[in-house]
Amino acid sequence: MLNVMVIGKGGREHALAWRLKQSPRAGAVYCAPGNAGTARDGVTNVAIEHTETDKLQRFCLKEKIGLVVIGPEDPLAAGLADFLRGRGLKVFGPSKDASRIEASKVFAKELMRHADVPTSEFQVFDHPQPARDYIETRDYPVVVKADGLAAGKGVVVCKTNAEAAAAVNRIMTDAEFGQKAGRRVVVEKRLDGEEVSVLALVSGRTFLPLPACQDHKAVGDGDTGPNTGGMGAYCPAPVATPELMKEWERTVFFPTIHAMKRGRYPFQGVLFAGLMLTNQGTRVLEFNCRFGDPETQVLIMRLKTDLLDLLEAVADERLQEFENIEWDTRPAVCVVLCSGGYPGKYDTGKPITGIADAERLPGVKVFHAGTKIDELNRIASDGGRVLGVTALGATLADAKARAYEAVKLINFVGMHYRTDIADKALKVKPVLAPAAAPKLPAKFRRPGGDKKPAT
């Protein structure tokens, strides 16, 4: 039996801990600090923040933790994986150096340029005036990105030059996303098309892509309003054809993983590619160094292979042992319920009703993102994104209907959510042909292909 520690307190961590708990090999499963959902699902919450590294290390050694799974980007970017590995613990998650692929937009864009990974044209600025001057010379819309971590909100998609100049001011002058995050900005050409999230487990020279998902970043229906950490997701994404998935292995994952290994900061964990399908082919919008949220919720609902076996194999560099991952054939839809005011200022401590009723529906699981147990032993809101109502269905339309049926049973003051999760996939779309791409070298595993696994 293997004792497991999950670091984090959001919906992603609840989903991971919930599935890890189901492994026949799992002993005690802990979550630091966890939330009301992990506590209700038999996971032991531990009141330790990821910044309390010495305290965390002592707890893991005392409880004989066999695997630490780091969920969020902040502890990865701060080097928690390196710290714990240095104390003899087995960790799922990339090093601080490798985590720069998410922690620095500048690093990621320059890596893509170096590795010839298709991405939008861009310029980097460390002062607001040159950035504003550059924007004025553009005859196309741009996107302005804070260099550092900003909880998924540091990307401003602009329609006009005036909006872009205002975004530079927000990020660099007003430090809306923090002083560190806004020291530099990336200004890049805005792309039009459909976004797809593709996550891959990466271990040594082996990588294994997971089914494609589609996230909904904007707060409002029809992709209106400001960006959020994610308002919902569905899996699989029909637009990600098998041909496109193979193309992305060759043109996105292989060159990126190879460049990181060659640069002596090899990646181990989950590499998450945010892709845009344009008329000119696929372009990489960004990389993340961890499981997505809410993509994890829909992936975990469909996963049938033992998650503990998978994550431990990644940590041990034994991922080549997995020829295939088994998935439930049913699609999954996740609808995120948010606090009033989110993604701006919001109140917490609102009692939540109806979760148990929602989970009585077949194929439904409510993952907690921002919840706590209050002084009256009630589940209450404790964040901007509060719950991820996730459902399986015979078809994507069935999964969507089931998810919203469950949503209607849940209530808390100020609750809001999008009503159009998965609608994009329920409309007929043309299939984009994959661009010509180089063959994937034999030393990198291509799941389902004719190459043998790397050893």
VOPAGU-2260 file (C-alpha; in pm, 1 decimal, decimal comma):
REM VOPAGU-2260
SITE   aa  ch    i         X         Y         Z
SITE  MET   A    0       0,0       0,0       0,0
SITE  LEU   A    1     123,7     346,1     -91,8
SITE  ASN   A    2      41,7     656,5     111,1
SITE  VAL   A    3     -19,6     959,8    -111,1
SITE  MET   A    4     -10,7    1336,1     -53,9
SITE  VAL   A    5    -188,7    1574,8    -293,8
SITE  ILE   A    6     -80,6    1939,3    -269,4
SITE  GLY   A    7    -354,2    2197,9    -329,8
SITE  LYS   A    8    -712,4    2285,5    -246,0
SITE  GLY   A    9    -900,7    2331,1    -573,4
SITE  GLY   A   10   -1125,0    2128,7    -800,1
SITE  ARG   A   11    -828,4    1970,5    -975,2
SITE  GLU   A   12    -689,5    1845,1    -644,2
SITE  HIS   A   13   -1027,8    1711,4    -530,5
SITE  ALA   A   14   -1059,3    1516,9    -857,2
SITE  LEU   A   15    -706,2    1376,0    -830,2
SITE  ALA   A   16    -742,0    1280,0    -462,5
SITE  TRP   A   17   -1086,4    1124,7    -524,7
SITE  ARG   A   18    -951,2     901,7    -803,0
SITE  LEU   A   19    -627,5     817,9    -618,4
SITE  LYS   A   20    -834,6     708,1    -317,9
SITE  GLN   A   21   -1004,2     448,9    -542,6
SITE  SER   A   22    -677,7     274,4    -629,6
SITE  PRO   A   23    -646,9     -71,8    -470,9
SITE  ARG   A   24    -282,3      16,0    -402,0
SITE  ALA   A   25    -359,6     339,3    -217,3
SITE  GLY   A   26    -308,7     351,3     157,9
SITE  ALA   A   27    -387,0     678,3     331,7
SITE  VAL   A   28    -455,2     970,1      96,1
SITE  TYR   A   29    -387,2    1321,4     228,8
SITE  CYS   A   30    -455,1    1663,2      81,1
SITE  ALA   A   31    -273,4    1978,1     193,2
SITE  PRO   A   32    -471,9    2184,6     263,5
SITE  GLY   A   33    -770,0    2031,1      78,6
SITE  ASN   A   34   -1131,5    2148,2      90,8
SITE  ALA   A   35   -1474,8    2036,8     207,5
SITE  GLY   A   36   -1504,5    1793,4     -82,8
SITE  THR   A   37   -1181,5    1608,6     -13,3
SITE  ALA   A   38   -1279,8    1583,4     354,8
SITE  ARG   A   39   -1618,9    1434,2     265,1
SITE  ASP   A   40   -1461,9    1178,1      29,2
SITE  GLY   A   41   -1243,6    1005,3     286,4
SITE  VAL   A   42    -928,1    1204,4     214,7
SITE  THR   A   43    -747,3    1342,2     520,6
SITE  ASN   A   44    -703,7    1718,1     496,3
SITE  VAL   A   45    -380,9    1852,9     642,6
SITE  ALA   A   46    -366,0    2220,2     744,9
SITE  ILE   A   47     -30,6    2290,2     578,2
SITE  GLU   A   48      20,6    2542,5     299,0
SITE  HIS   A   49     263,7    2467,2      17,2
SITE  THR   A   50     481,2    2757,5     133,8
SITE  GLU   A   51     543,1    2576,9     466,7
SITE  THR   A   52     800,5    2353,8     304,0
SITE  ASP   A   53     978,7    2225,8     615,5
SITE  LYS   A   54     649,8    2144,1     786,7
SITE  LEU   A   55     527,5    1966,3     473,2
SITE  GLN   A   56     846,4    1765,2     441,9
SITE  ARG   A   57     832,8    1656,2     806,9
SITE  PHE   A   58     471,5    1545,6     769,6
SITE  CYS   A   59     547,1    1343,9     454,9
SITE  LEU   A   60     840,3    1166,8     617,9
SITE  LYS   A   61     644,8    1100,1     938,5
SITE  GLU   A   62     347,6     952,4     752,7
SITE  LYS   A   63     570,6     756,2     512,8
SITE  ILE   A   64     427,7     923,1     202,0
SITE  GLY   A   65     523,3     716,5    -102,3
SITE  LEU   A   66     414,9     970,7    -365,5
SITE  VAL   A   67     358,7    1347,2    -353,8
SITE  VAL   A   68     134,3    1486,7    -630,6
SITE  ILE   A   69     166,5    1864,9    -672,4
SITE  GLY   A   70    -147,9    2013,3    -824,9
SITE  PRO   A   71    -117,5    2392,7    -872,7
SITE  GLU   A   72     138,3    2592,8   -1066,2
SITE  ASP   A   73     248,2    2820,1    -780,9
SITE  PRO   A   74     428,3    2554,0    -571,9
SITE  LEU   A   75     582,5    2404,9    -887,6
SITE  ALA   A   76     713,3    2744,0    -997,8
SITE  ALA   A   77     850,8    2800,0    -646,3
SITE  GLY   A   78    1053,1    2475,9    -664,1
SITE  LEU   A   79     856,2    2255,3    -424,3
SITE  ALA   A   80     917,6    1945,2    -636,0
SITE  ASP   A   81    1295,3    1999,6    -621,2
SITE  PHE   A   82    1283,2    2062,8    -245,0
SITE  LEU   A   83    1089,9    1743,8    -167,2
SITE  ARG   A   84    1293,8    1528,1    -405,4
SITE  GLY   A   85    1604,1    1658,4    -236,1
SITE  ARG   A   86    1466,4    1520,0      92,9
SITE  GLY   A   87    1421,2    1172,6     -53,2
SITE  LEU   A   88    1051,2    1190,3    -143,2
SITE  LYS   A   89     902,2    1064,5    -469,2
SITE  VAL   A   90     725,6    1351,8    -647,2
SITE  PHE   A   91     492,7    1384,0    -946,4
SITE  GLY   A   92     557,4    1727,2   -1096,4
SITE  PRO   A   93     824,7    1919,9   -1286,0
SITE  SER   A   94    1128,0    2097,2   -1145,4
SITE  LYS   A   95    1141,1    2472,4   -1093,5
SITE  ASP   A   96    1347,7    2511,3   -1410,8
SITE  ALA   A   97    1102,6    2307,2   -1618,5
SITE  SER   A   98     803,5    2487,2   -1465,0
SITE  ARG   A   99     920,7    2808,2   -1629,2
SITE  ILE   A  100     726,6    2690,1   -1933,6
SITE  GLU   A  101     419,1    2817,0   -1746,1
SITE  ALA   A  102     569,6    3052,4   -1489,6
SITE  SER   A  103     715,8    3278,8   -1760,1
SITE  LYS   A  104     529,4    3360,2   -2080,7
SITE  VAL   A  105     853,8    3507,4   -2214,5
SITE  PHE   A  106    1045,3    3185,1   -2146,3
SITE  ALA   A  107     772,0    2976,5   -2312,2
SITE  LYS   A  108     752,9    3190,9   -2625,6
SITE  GLU   A  109    1130,6    3197,4   -2666,6
SITE  LEU   A  110    1143,9    2819,8   -2615,8
SITE  MET   A  111     879,4    2773,7   -2886,0
SITE  ARG   A  112    1072,5    2999,4   -3121,9
SITE  HIS   A  113    1393,1    2803,2   -3053,3
SITE  ALA   A  114    1221,6    2463,0   -3096,0
SITE  ASP   A  115    1030,5    2571,1   -3409,0
SITE  VAL   A  116     694,7    2506,3   -3241,7
SITE  PRO   A  117     413,1    2687,6   -3427,3
SITE  THR   A  118     296,8    2992,3   -3230,7
SITE  SER   A  119     179,2    3346,8   -3292,3
SITE  GLU   A  120     435,9    3616,1   -3377,9
SITE  PHE   A  121     533,6    3817,1   -3070,7
SITE  GLN   A  122     754,1    4078,4   -2908,1
SITE  VAL   A  123     870,5    4105,2   -2545,7
SITE  PHE   A  124     881,0    4434,2   -2352,5
SITE  ASP   A  125    1013,3    4527,7   -2010,3
SITE  HIS   A  126     885,3    4887,1   -2014,5
SITE  PRO   A  127     531,1    5010,9   -2090,3
SITE  GLN   A  128     613,4    5290,6   -2336,5
SITE  PRO   A  129     795,5    5076,0   -2597,9
SITE  ALA   A  130     509,6    4823,9   -2569,2
SITE  ARG   A  131     250,9    5096,4   -2635,1
SITE  ASP   A  132     458,9    5232,2   -2925,8
SITE  TYR   A  133     480,4    4884,6   -3080,6
SITE  ILE   A  134     105,4    4831,5   -3044,3
SITE  GLU   A  135      35,5    5159,0   -3229,9
SITE  THR   A  136     226,0    5025,8   -3532,9
SITE  ARG   A  137      15,7    4707,0   -3554,3
SITE  ASP   A  138    -264,1    4688,5   -3810,8
SITE  TYR   A  139    -413,1    4379,5   -3648,5
SITE  PRO   A  140    -556,3    4301,5   -3302,2
SITE  VAL   A  141    -313,2    4179,7   -3036,3
SITE  VAL   A  142    -308,5    3988,1   -2710,0
SITE  VAL   A  143    -116,9    4127,8   -2412,2
SITE  LYS   A  144      18,4    3875,1   -2161,8
SITE  ALA   A  145     174,9    3930,4   -1822,6
SITE  ASP   A  146     500,8    3737,9   -1807,1
SITE  GLY   A  147     443,8    3577,4   -1467,3
SITE  LEU   A  148     173,7    3369,5   -1300,8
SITE  ALA   A  149    -161,4    3544,8   -1261,4
SITE  ALA   A  150    -407,7    3265,7   -1167,5
SITE  GLY   A  151    -510,6    3225,8   -1530,9
SITE  LYS   A  152    -618,0    3590,3   -1561,5
SITE  GLY   A  153    -302,5    3760,5   -1689,6
SITE  VAL   A  154    -394,1    3733,0   -2058,6
SITE  VAL   A  155    -588,7    4023,5   -2212,3
SITE  VAL   A  156    -739,7    3958,1   -2556,2
SITE  CYS   A  157    -783,1    4296,6   -2725,3
SITE  LYS   A  158    -999,6    4415,6   -3014,9
SITE  THR   A  159    -839,0    4756,4   -3063,6
SITE  ASN   A  160    -503,4    4925,7   -3012,9
SITE  ALA   A  161    -658,0    5138,3   -2739,1
SITE  GLU   A  162    -765,0    4825,6   -2549,1
SITE  ALA   A  163    -415,9    4681,7   -2587,9
SITE  ALA   A  164    -249,7    4999,7   -2459,1
SITE  ALA   A  165    -487,5    4994,7   -2162,4
SITE  ALA   A  166    -393,2    4630,4   -2099,7
SITE  VAL   A  167     -24,7    4726,1   -2089,5
SITE  ASN   A  168    -108,3    4989,8   -1829,3
SITE  ARG   A  169    -310,5    4742,3   -1622,0
SITE  ILE   A  170     -30,7    4484,4   -1623,3
SITE  MET   A  171     285,1    4695,6   -1606,7
SITE  THR   A  172     187,2    5030,9   -1451,6
SITE  ASP   A  173    -103,4    4938,4   -1222,9
SITE  ALA   A  174      42,1    4591,8   -1143,6
SITE  GLU   A  175    -311,1    4448,9   -1148,0
SITE  PHE   A  176    -174,9    4093,6   -1154,5
SITE  GLY   A  177     116,2    4159,3    -917,3
SITE  GLN   A  178     448,4    4338,0    -936,8
SITE  LYS   A  179     644,3    4027,9   -1032,6
SITE  ALA   A  180     398,4    3904,7   -1297,6
SITE  GLY   A  181     389,9    4243,8   -1466,6
SITE  ARG   A  182     759,6    4321,4   -1496,0
SITE  ARG   A  183     754,8    4208,0   -1858,1
SITE  VAL   A  184     478,5    4158,8   -2113,8
SITE  VAL   A  185     442,3    3958,1   -2430,3
SITE  VAL   A  186     251,2    4132,7   -2708,3
SITE  GLU   A  187     145,7    3886,3   -2975,3
SITE  LYS   A  188     -78,5    3876,2   -3277,9
SITE  ARG   A  189    -430,9    3775,3   -3186,8
SITE  LEU   A  190    -540,0    3448,0   -3342,5
SITE  ASP   A  191    -891,4    3353,0   -3444,6
SITE  GLY   A  192   -1016,4    2998,0   -3431,0
SITE  GLU   A  193   -1115,9    2729,9   -3186,1
SITE  GLU   A  194    -919,5    2655,1   -2869,4
SITE  VAL   A  195    -831,0    2302,4   -2760,3
SITE  SER   A  196    -655,9    2178,3   -2446,1
SITE  VAL   A  197    -429,1    1875,6   -2488,5
SITE  LEU   A  198    -250,0    1735,8   -2183,9
SITE  ALA   A  199      28,7    1479,2   -2200,5
SITE  LEU   A  200     197,7    1276,4   -1930,3
SITE  VAL   A  201     572,6    1321,6   -1974,5
SITE  SER   A  202     846,9    1110,5   -1821,0
SITE  GLY   A  203    1202,8    1106,7   -1948,7
SITE  ARG   A  204    1187,0    1045,8   -2322,4
SITE  THR   A  205     832,8     908,3   -2312,4
SITE  PHE   A  206     514,5    1107,6   -2347,0
SITE  LEU   A  207     154,9     995,3   -2358,2
SITE  PRO   A  208    -114,3    1240,3   -2476,3
SITE  LEU   A  209    -453,3    1233,0   -2303,4
SITE  PRO   A  210    -787,5    1292,4   -2480,4
SITE  ALA   A  211    -838,3    1651,2   -2591,9
SITE  CYS   A  212   -1065,3    1880,7   -2389,5
SITE  GLN   A  213   -1216,9    2222,0   -2447,8
SITE  ASP   A  214   -1222,4    2479,9   -2171,1
SITE  HIS   A  215   -1438,6    2792,9   -2148,9
SITE  LYS   A  216   -1225,4    3080,3   -2019,4
SITE  ALA   A  217   -1456,7    3381,6   -2046,7
SITE  VAL   A  218   -1700,8    3437,7   -1761,1
SITE  GLY   A  219   -2010,7    3485,4   -1977,4
SITE  ASP   A  220   -2211,9    3286,3   -2230,3
SITE  GLY   A  221   -2086,6    3316,2   -2585,2
SITE  ASP   A  222   -1730,8    3375,2   -2459,0
SITE  THR   A  223   -1814,7    3725,2   -2335,0
SITE  GLY   A  224   -1665,0    3912,7   -2041,1
SITE  PRO   A  225   -1325,2    3886,5   -1874,1
SITE  ASN   A  226   -1114,1    3572,3   -1857,7
SITE  THR   A  227   -1137,6    3341,8   -1557,4
SITE  GLY   A  228    -956,2    3033,9   -1434,7
SITE  GLY   A  229   -1210,2    2831,2   -1637,3
SITE  MET   A  230   -1591,5    2819,0   -1635,1
SITE  GLY   A  231   -1635,3    2465,4   -1760,4
SITE  ALA   A  232   -1499,6    2196,7   -1991,0
SITE  TYR   A  233   -1591,4    1890,5   -2190,3
SITE  CYS   A  234   -1405,3    1580,6   -2307,1
SITE  PRO   A  235   -1340,6    1447,1   -2562,0
SITE  ALA   A  236   -1333,4    1746,0   -2798,2
SITE  PRO   A  237   -1471,0    1626,1   -3134,8
SITE  VAL   A  238   -1268,1    1885,7   -3323,6
SITE  ALA   A  239    -947,1    1707,1   -3214,8
SITE  THR   A  240    -947,5    1433,8   -3478,8
SITE  PRO   A  241    -704,0    1139,4   -3455,8
SITE  GLU   A  242    -509,8    1294,5   -3745,1
SITE  LEU   A  243    -474,3    1624,7   -3561,1
SITE  MET   A  244    -372,8    1449,1   -3239,1
SITE  LYS   A  245     -90,3    1275,1   -3427,9
SITE  GLU   A  246      13,4    1606,7   -3584,0
SITE  TRP   A  247      31,0    1770,9   -3239,1
SITE  GLU   A  248     249,5    1489,0   -3108,5
SITE  ARG   A  249     498,9    1559,1   -3388,1
SITE  THR   A  250     486,3    1938,4   -3407,9
SITE  VAL   A  251     411,6    2043,8   -3048,7
SITE  PHE   A  252     497,3    1783,5   -2786,8
SITE  PHE   A  253     802,8    1615,5   -2938,0
SITE  PRO   A  254    1001,3    1933,4   -3020,9
SITE  THR   A  255     911,7    2099,7   -2690,6
SITE  ILE   A  256    1002,5    1801,0   -2472,2
SITE  HIS   A  257    1319,7    1742,4   -2673,3
SITE  ALA   A  258    1426,7    2108,7   -2645,4
SITE  MET   A  259    1373,7    2103,2   -2268,2
SITE  LYS   A  260    1573,7    1783,7   -2232,3
SITE  ARG   A  261    1849,3    1925,7   -2450,4
SITE  GLY   A  262    1848,1    2241,7   -2239,5
SITE  ARG   A  263    1906,2    2029,2   -1926,4
SITE  TYR   A  264    1572,0    2104,8   -1765,9
SITE  PRO   A  265    1384,0    1787,0   -1865,6
SITE  PHE   A  266    1011,8    1779,2   -1801,6
SITE  GLN   A  267     842,6    1527,0   -1570,3
SITE  GLY   A  268     471,6    1548,2   -1497,8
SITE  VAL   A  269     187,0    1688,8   -1708,5
SITE  LEU   A  270     263,2    1916,2   -2001,5
SITE  PHE   A  271     -52,8    2104,1   -2098,5
SITE  ALA   A  272     -69,0    2265,9   -2442,9
SITE  GLY   A  273    -331,0    2532,7   -2507,9
SITE  LEU   A  274    -382,2    2520,8   -2884,6
SITE  MET   A  275    -566,7    2741,8   -3133,3
SITE  LEU   A  276    -698,1    2585,3   -3453,8
SITE  THR   A  277    -665,9    2856,4   -3718,8
SITE  ASN   A  278    -714,0    2866,0   -4095,9
SITE  GLN   A  279    -334,6    2858,1   -4126,1
SITE  GLY   A  280    -298,1    2551,5   -3904,1
SITE  THR   A  281    -254,1    2490,6   -3532,4
SITE  ARG   A  282     -74,2    2746,8   -3317,4
SITE  VAL   A  283      30,7    2705,5   -2952,6
SITE  LEU   A  284    -122,3    2976,2   -2732,8
SITE  GLU   A  285      54,0    2872,4   -2413,9
SITE  PHE   A  286     192,7    2583,7   -2212,2
SITE  ASN   A  287     104,7    2489,3   -1855,5
SITE  CYS   A  288     317,7    2268,5   -1631,5
SITE  ARG   A  289      34,2    2085,7   -1450,5
SITE  PHE   A  290    -311,2    1933,9   -1484,4
SITE  GLY   A  291    -571,8    2184,8   -1602,9
SITE  ASP   A  292    -868,3    2299,7   -1400,2
SITE  PRO   A  293   -1146,0    2220,5   -1501,0
SITE  GLU   A  294    -997,0    1986,5   -1764,8
SITE  THR   A  295    -887,9    1746,6   -1490,4
SITE  GLN   A  296   -1243,6    1699,6   -1370,2
SITE  VAL   A  297   -1369,9    1571,6   -1707,5
SITE  LEU   A  298   -1057,4    1362,6   -1770,2
SITE  ILE   A  299   -1074,7    1200,4   -1425,9
SITE  MET   A  300   -1443,7    1116,6   -1471,4
SITE  ARG   A  301   -1356,0     922,6   -1787,0
SITE  LEU   A  302   -1029,3     761,6   -1668,1
SITE  LYS   A  303   -1048,6     386,7   -1605,8
SITE  THR   A  304    -675,7     305,2   -1575,0
SITE  ASP   A  305    -547,0     321,7   -1215,9
SITE  LEU   A  306    -435,6     683,7   -1164,5
SITE  LEU   A  307    -189,4     591,7    -890,5
SITE  ASP   A  308     -13,9     345,9   -1123,3
SITE  LEU   A  309       9,2     614,6   -1393,6
SITE  LEU   A  310     142,8     894,0   -1174,9
SITE  GLU   A  311     393,4     669,5    -999,4
SITE  ALA   A  312     517,5     543,5   -1337,2
SITE  VAL   A  313     577,5     903,0   -1445,1
SITE  ALA   A  314     769,3     979,0   -1124,4
SITE  ASP   A  315     977,5     661,1   -1169,6
SITE  GLU   A  316    1033,4     719,9   -1544,7
SITE  ARG   A  317     848,4     396,1   -1623,4
SITE  LEU   A  318     573,4     549,4   -1836,7
SITE  GLN   A  319     681,0     336,8   -2133,6
SITE  GLU   A  320     515,8      42,7   -1955,0
SITE  PHE   A  321     175,1     186,7   -2051,5
SITE  GLU   A  322      89,7     109,9   -2412,9
SITE  ASN   A  323    -257,7     252,9   -2364,8
SITE  ILE   A  324    -471,5     427,9   -2105,2
SITE  GLU   A  325    -826,6     296,8   -2071,1
SITE  TRP   A  326   -1106,4     552,4   -2093,8
SITE  ASP   A  327   -1480,2     540,9   -2040,4
SITE  THR   A  328   -1635,5     580,0   -2385,9
SITE  ARG   A  329   -1893,1     823,5   -2249,2
SITE  PRO   A  330   -1821,5    1198,0   -2285,4
SITE  ALA   A  331   -1801,6    1420,5   -1976,6
SITE  VAL   A  332   -1910,1    1780,5   -1916,4
SITE  CYS   A  333   -1811,2    2002,0   -1622,0
SITE  VAL   A  334   -1998,8    2322,2   -1530,7
SITE  VAL   A  335   -1823,8    2553,7   -1283,2
SITE  LEU   A  336   -2038,5    2734,7   -1024,8
SITE  CYS   A  337   -1890,3    3066,0    -909,3
SITE  SER   A  338   -1931,1    3318,4    -630,3
SITE  GLY   A  339   -2115,2    3641,8    -705,9
SITE  GLY   A  340   -1873,3    3898,2    -849,7
SITE  TYR   A  341   -1614,0    3647,8    -973,1
SITE  PRO   A  342   -1368,4    3701,0   -1147,4
SITE  GLY   A  343   -1370,8    4035,7    -964,7
SITE  LYS   A  344   -1421,0    4079,9    -590,5
SITE  TYR   A  345   -1651,4    3826,0    -431,4
SITE  ASP   A  346   -1785,9    3722,2     -91,7
SITE  THR   A  347   -1720,2    3385,5      72,3
SITE  GLY   A  348   -1883,3    3191,9     354,9
SITE  LYS   A  349   -2215,0    3137,3     172,5
SITE  PRO   A  350   -2382,6    2807,6     278,1
SITE  ILE   A  351   -2430,5    2564,3     -11,6
SITE  THR   A  352   -2730,4    2333,0     -46,4
SITE  GLY   A  353   -2816,5    2053,2    -287,4
SITE  ILE   A  354   -2479,9    1887,0    -345,6
SITE  ALA   A  355   -2596,8    1549,5    -213,1
SITE  ASP   A  356   -2911,9    1570,2    -428,8
SITE  ALA   A  357   -2702,5    1645,0    -737,2
SITE  GLU   A  358   -2472,0    1349,4    -671,5
SITE  ARG   A  359   -2767,6    1111,4    -652,0
SITE  LEU   A  360   -2814,6    1156,8   -1026,0
SITE  PRO   A  361   -2644,8     874,8   -1218,8
SITE  GLY   A  362   -2306,9     963,0   -1363,3
SITE  VAL   A  363   -2271,2    1288,6   -1164,3
SITE  LYS   A  364   -1986,3    1395,9    -936,3
SITE  VAL   A  365   -1956,5    1740,3    -776,7
SITE  PHE   A  366   -1593,1    1838,5    -737,5
SITE  HIS   A  367   -1524,9    2109,7    -479,1
SITE  ALA   A  368   -1300,3    2397,8    -583,9
SITE  GLY   A  369   -1350,6    2674,3    -327,2
SITE  THR   A  370   -1531,9    2525,8     -27,0
SITE  LYS   A  371   -1487,9    2481,5     347,2
SITE  ILE   A  372   -1675,7    2335,0     643,0
SITE  ASP   A  373   -1810,7    2629,1     845,1
SITE  GLU   A  374   -1861,7    2656,6    1221,8
SITE  LEU   A  375   -2210,7    2505,4    1189,0
SITE  ASN   A  376   -2068,1    2200,9    1001,8
SITE  ARG   A  377   -2218,0    2321,6     672,7
SITE  ILE   A  378   -2042,8    2326,1     336,7
SITE  ALA   A  379   -1980,9    2692,3     249,6
SITE  SER   A  380   -1818,8    2886,0     -34,2
SITE  ASP   A  381   -1451,4    2971,6       9,5
SITE  GLY   A  382   -1331,0    3092,9    -329,0
SITE  GLY   A  383   -1422,3    3244,8    -663,4
SITE  ARG   A  384   -1477,1    2914,1    -839,6
SITE  VAL   A  385   -1674,6    2708,5    -590,3
SITE  LEU   A  386   -1790,1    2378,7    -746,0
SITE  GLY   A  387   -1733,9    2180,4   -1065,9
SITE  VAL   A  388   -2051,6    1985,4   -1143,7
SITE  THR   A  389   -1934,5    1701,2   -1368,4
SITE  ALA   A  390   -2145,3    1444,9   -1551,7
SITE  LEU   A  391   -2104,9    1152,9   -1790,9
SITE  GLY   A  392   -2360,0    1085,1   -2063,9
SITE  ALA   A  393   -2416,5     845,3   -2352,6
SITE  THR   A  394   -2354,0    1140,3   -2585,4
SITE  LEU   A  395   -2210,6    1485,6   -2532,0
SITE  ALA   A  396   -2563,5    1628,6   -2541,9
SITE  ASP   A  397   -2668,9    1379,0   -2273,2
SITE  ALA   A  398   -2370,1    1469,3   -2056,2
SITE  LYS   A  399   -2449,4    1840,3   -2087,8
SITE  ALA   A  400   -2815,0    1784,6   -2001,9
SITE  ARG   A  401   -2722,8    1573,4   -1698,2
SITE  ALA   A  402   -2468,4    1829,5   -1574,8
SITE  TYR   A  403   -2721,1    2114,5   -1592,2
SITE  GLU   A  404   -2989,2    1898,1   -1432,8
SITE  ALA   A  405   -2749,4    1857,9   -1138,8
SITE  VAL   A  406   -2661,5    2230,1   -1137,7
SITE  LYS   A  407   -3027,0    2320,7   -1088,6
SITE  LEU   A  408   -3033,1    2123,9    -760,8
SITE  ILE   A  409   -2748,5    2329,2    -608,3
SITE  ASN   A  410   -2781,8    2674,4    -459,4
SITE  PHE   A  411   -2586,2    2939,9    -269,4
SITE  VAL   A  412   -2622,1    3317,7    -252,6
SITE  GLY   A  413   -2470,5    3488,1    -557,3
SITE  MET   A  414   -2411,7    3163,9    -751,1
SITE  HIS   A  415   -2356,2    3213,0   -1124,1
SITE  TYR   A  416   -2241,4    2995,1   -1411,5
SITE  ARG   A  417   -2235,1    2969,6   -1788,3
SITE  THR   A  418   -2528,9    2797,4   -1956,7
SITE  ASP   A  419   -2352,3    2709,1   -2283,4
SITE  ILE   A  420   -2077,6    2465,0   -2181,7
SITE  ALA   A  421   -2016,6    2217,3   -2470,0
SITE  ASP   A  422   -2241,1    2404,9   -2715,4
SITE  LYS   A  423   -1945,0    2456,6   -2952,4
SITE  ALA   A  424   -1904,7    2082,3   -2993,4
SITE  LEU   A  425   -2276,4    2027,7   -3045,3
SITE  LYS   A  426   -2267,5    2235,6   -3363,5
SITE  VAL   A  427   -2142,9    2091,8   -3692,1
SITE  LYS   A  428   -1794,6    2212,8   -3784,7
SITE  PRO   A  429   -1560,4    2150,8   -4077,8
SITE  VAL   A  430   -1270,2    1919,2   -4003,4
SITE  LEU   A  431    -934,0    2092,9   -4033,7
SITE  ALA   A  432    -673,5    1898,8   -4226,5
SITE  PRO   A  433    -345,5    1849,5   -4041,1
SITE  ALA   A  434     -43,0    2032,1   -4175,0
SITE  ALA   A  435     253,8    1839,9   -4309,1
SITE  ALA   A  436     489,2    1750,5   -4025,7
SITE  PRO   A  437     815,5    1562,2   -3974,6
SITE  LYS   A  438     803,9    1201,2   -3863,5
SITE  LEU   A  439     827,7    1145,4   -3490,6
SITE  PRO   A  440    1173,2    1004,8   -3404,6
SITE  ALA   A  441    1171,3     645,2   -3284,6
SITE  LYS   A  442    1322,4     730,5   -2947,3
SITE  PHE   A  443    1004,0     913,9   -2853,5
SITE  ARG   A  444     701,1     697,1   -2790,6
SITE  ARG   A  445     400,7     751,8   -3008,3
SITE  PRO   A  446     106,5     576,5   -2842,0
SITE  GLY   A  447     -87,5     357,3   -3080,3
SITE  GLY   A  448     177,5     391,9   -3349,3
SITE  ASP   A  449     419,4     140,6   -3491,9
SITE  LYS   A  450     714,3     249,8   -3279,2
SITE  LYS   A  451     825,0      54,7   -2977,4
SITE  PRO   A  452     823,0     235,5   -2643,2
SITE  ALA   A  453    1143,5     412,8   -2543,4
SITE  THR   A  454    1349,4     225,8   -2289,6
